[in-house]
Structures are given as structure tokens and as C-alpha cells.
Amino acid sequence: QVRLMESGGRSVQAGESLRVSCGVAVASYRSHCVGWFRQAPGEEREAVAAIYTGDDSTYFADSMKGRIAIFQDVDMRTVYLGLRNLQPVDTAMYYCAAMPAAFPGCPTTWVSRREYEFWGQGTQVTVSA
């Protein structure tokens, strides 16, 4: 069983940066693929980035590539998503999700929400112009 808890979302102005966090409560922390997704009102949930907790391998979707960073604190069992130069179009609920990794690395299908067994409740990021 995996429990995920996001935090750090808030209202910001366009151009600002923000870091959101995902606490991952699981016994075998270093054998999971942890992904970040976002969902704007009326839109589909889309993948943003993922990290394989075993070796810090990172994966990025095109949607925010160049403006994001994903990294982890193994001791704290927390995965962070750093967001730069935020724009109003980035306003969304940001979710983290986890799947056990059978092999090192996240699968090529990491962008699919169906691959993830465990989800957090989300943290809201609102960007004003």
C-alpha cells in the first residue's frame, strides 16, 4: 500500500516560481515510479514529469518541459516538482501518483494515468496574470 500527500500549492503571480511536494509513505520507497500530473478545470489529467526513486532517473512531458524540475529527498521520502515562470495556463490541480517498478526506471508508458495505482488528493496551483 502506498499513501501520497501533496502540499505546497498556492496562488502566485505570472512569472513566479513554486515548488510542490509529494510525501510518499511506502515500505519499499526506492522501487517506485512517482509521477506528477495536473488537471485544469474541464480538461483531462495530463502527465508533467516522473522520477524513478531507485536512481533519480527523470522523465518530462512536453507540456511544461524547460520550466520544471523533479527531484527527491530519499531520507524524507518526498518527491518535489519545481515550477518556473508560471503562467495562468498552468492553473490546475497538481497530483502525484505512484506505481511499483518491476524493473529499474519508469516504463515508457509513464505518461498514462492508467499506469498508476496510487494517487494523492492533489494540491491547487493558481496563477494570476
C-alpha positions in Angstrom: 0.0 0.0 0.0 1.2 3.5 -0.8 -0.1 6.7 0.6 0.7 10.0 -1.1 0.2 13.5 0.2 0.8 16.6 -1.9 1.4 20.1 -0.4 2.8 23.5 -1.4 0.2 24.6 -3.9 -0.9 28.2 -3.6 -1.8 31.3 -5.6 1.0 33.1 -7.4 1.5 35.8 -10.0 2.6 35.1 -13.5 6.3 34.7 -13.8 6.8 33.4 -10.3 8.2 30.0 -9.3 6.8 27.4 -6.9 7.7 24.1 -5.5 5.1 21.5 -4.7 5.9 18.4 -2.6 4.7 14.8 -2.5 5.2 12.7 0.6 5.4 9.1 -0.2 4.6 6.6 2.6 5.6 3.2 1.5 7.9 0.5 2.8 9.9 0.0 -0.4 10.3 3.6 -1.4 13.3 3.1 -3.7 11.5 0.9 -6.2 8.7 3.1 -7.4 8.0 5.4 -10.3 6.4 8.6 -8.9 4.7 10.9 -11.4 3.3 14.4 -11.3 0.1 15.1 -13.2 -2.1 18.2 -13.5 -5.7 18.8 -14.3 -7.2 22.1 -15.2 -11.0 22.7 -14.9 -12.8 20.9 -17.8 -9.6 19.3 -19.0 -8.1 15.9 -19.0 -5.5 15.0 -16.4 -2.1 15.2 -18.1 1.4 14.0 -17.2 4.0 16.6 -16.3 7.1 14.6 -15.1 8.2 11.5 -13.3 11.1 10.1 -11.3 12.3 6.6 -10.6 13.1 6.7 -6.9 15.7 4.0 -7.2 18.3 6.1 -9.2 16.9 9.6 -9.7 16.1 8.9 -13.4 13.8 11.7 -14.6 11.2 11.9 -17.3 9.4 15.0 -18.7 6.3 15.5 -20.8 6.3 18.3 -23.4 3.6 20.3 -21.7 6.0 22.1 -19.3 9.4 20.9 -20.4 12.1 23.5 -19.7 10.1 25.1 -16.9 10.1 22.2 -14.4 12.4 20.2 -12.3 11.6 16.9 -10.5 13.8 15.6 -7.7 13.6 13.7 -4.5 14.8 13.7 -0.9 15.2 10.0 -0.2 15.6 10.4 3.6 12.3 12.4 3.7 10.6 10.1 1.2 9.4 13.2 -0.7 9.3 14.0 -4.4 9.4 17.6 -5.4 8.2 19.4 -8.5 9.7 22.7 -9.2 7.8 25.1 -11.4 9.3 28.1 -13.0 7.9 31.1 -14.9 4.3 30.1 -14.1 1.6 31.4 -16.4 -2.2 31.5 -16.0 -2.5 28.4 -18.3 -0.6 26.5 -15.6 -3.5 26.9 -13.2 -4.6 23.4 -12.2 -4.8 20.8 -9.5 -1.4 19.1 -9.3 -1.4 15.4 -8.4 1.3 13.0 -7.6 0.9 9.3 -8.3 3.0 6.2 -7.8 3.4 2.7 -9.3 5.7 -0.1 -8.2 8.6 -0.5 -10.7 9.2 -4.1 -11.7 12.5 -3.0 -13.4 14.7 -0.1 -12.9 13.3 3.1 -14.3 9.8 4.3 -15.2 8.1 2.5 -18.1 7.7 4.2 -21.4 4.0 4.5 -20.6 4.7 6.7 -17.5 2.6 9.4 -19.1 -0.6 7.4 -18.9 -2.6 7.9 -15.7 -3.8 4.3 -16.0 -0.4 3.0 -15.2 -0.5 4.4 -11.6 -2.1 2.5 -8.8 -1.9 5.1 -6.1 -2.9 8.8 -6.1 -2.8 11.7 -3.8 -5.6 14.2 -3.2 -3.9 17.0 -5.2 -2.7 20.5 -4.4 -4.1 23.6 -6.1 -1.8 25.9 -8.1 -3.5 29.2 -9.2 -1.6 31.6 -11.4 -2.8 35.2 -11.9 -1.9 37.4 -14.8 
